[in-house]
Amino acid sequence: MSFAWEATRKRLIIIESVVGVHRPLDKDVRYELVDEPDKNQIEYAAFVDWFYNRVLHDGVPVPYNFTKPENWLAQFLKKKMNLAQTKHLGQDIPIGPEYHILFVLDKMTDR
């Protein structure tokens, strides 16, 4: 993330799979694992990451770096990144219940 932030001039958009989502979601945002404990959400995310990147594709690194939305926000704050927008995308495909969030980060311009 730091490399991408340094390389961008104005805006960085991150779409990331997250775990630890347990609150009721907007009616348009779906997540089949919302009632599962963090441990189960992490195990499922690790399996999907491995399957997608090692079985369906060849040689893609699988770091299993899953974290909660609030940990992303803490990282942005720590690195002095200006969070302009957060959009909860939820689960995008029925067969793979991974919860996605889109973060829009803007650099402050000195004018």
RAFEN-V650576 format. One record per pair of residues at least 12 apart in sequence whose C-alpha atoms are under 7 Angstrom apart, sorted by the first residue. I is the first residue (numbers start at 0). GAP is how many residues later the second one is. D is the distance in whole Angstrom. If there is no record, write none. Layout:
BEGIN
i=I gap=GAP d=D
i=I gap=GAP d=D
END
This chain:
BEGIN
i=9 gap=96 d=6
i=9 gap=97 d=5
i=10 gap=94 d=6
i=10 gap=95 d=5
i=10 gap=96 d=6
i=11 gap=92 d=6
i=11 gap=93 d=5
i=11 gap=94 d=6
i=12 gap=89 d=7
i=12 gap=90 d=6
i=12 gap=91 d=5
i=12 gap=92 d=6
i=13 gap=88 d=6
i=13 gap=89 d=5
i=13 gap=90 d=7
i=14 gap=85 d=7
i=14 gap=86 d=6
i=14 gap=87 d=4
i=14 gap=88 d=6
i=15 gap=84 d=5
i=15 gap=85 d=6
i=15 gap=86 d=7
i=16 gap=81 d=6
i=16 gap=82 d=5
i=16 gap=83 d=4
i=16 gap=84 d=7
i=17 gap=48 d=6
i=17 gap=49 d=6
i=17 gap=50 d=5
i=17 gap=51 d=6
i=17 gap=81 d=6
i=17 gap=82 d=6
i=18 gap=19 d=7
i=18 gap=22 d=6
i=18 gap=23 d=6
i=18 gap=47 d=6
i=18 gap=48 d=6
i=18 gap=49 d=5
i=19 gap=18 d=5
i=19 gap=48 d=5
i=20 gap=13 d=6
i=21 gap=12 d=5
i=21 gap=13 d=6
i=28 gap=60 d=6
i=28 gap=61 d=5
i=29 gap=60 d=5
i=29 gap=61 d=5
i=30 gap=59 d=6
i=30 gap=60 d=5
i=30 gap=66 d=6
i=30 gap=68 d=6
i=31 gap=65 d=6
i=32 gap=64 d=7
i=41 gap=24 d=7
i=44 gap=53 d=7
i=45 gap=18 d=6
i=48 gap=13 d=7
i=49 gap=12 d=6
i=80 gap=24 d=6
i=80 gap=25 d=7
i=80 gap=26 d=7
i=81 gap=23 d=5
i=81 gap=24 d=5
i=81 gap=25 d=6
i=82 gap=21 d=6
i=82 gap=22 d=5
i=82 gap=23 d=6
i=83 gap=20 d=5
i=83 gap=21 d=5
i=83 gap=22 d=6
i=84 gap=18 d=6
i=84 gap=19 d=5
i=85 gap=16 d=6
i=85 gap=17 d=5
i=85 gap=18 d=6
i=86 gap=14 d=6
i=86 gap=15 d=5
i=86 gap=16 d=7
i=87 gap=12 d=6
i=87 gap=13 d=5
i=87 gap=14 d=6
i=88 gap=12 d=5
i=88 gap=13 d=7
END
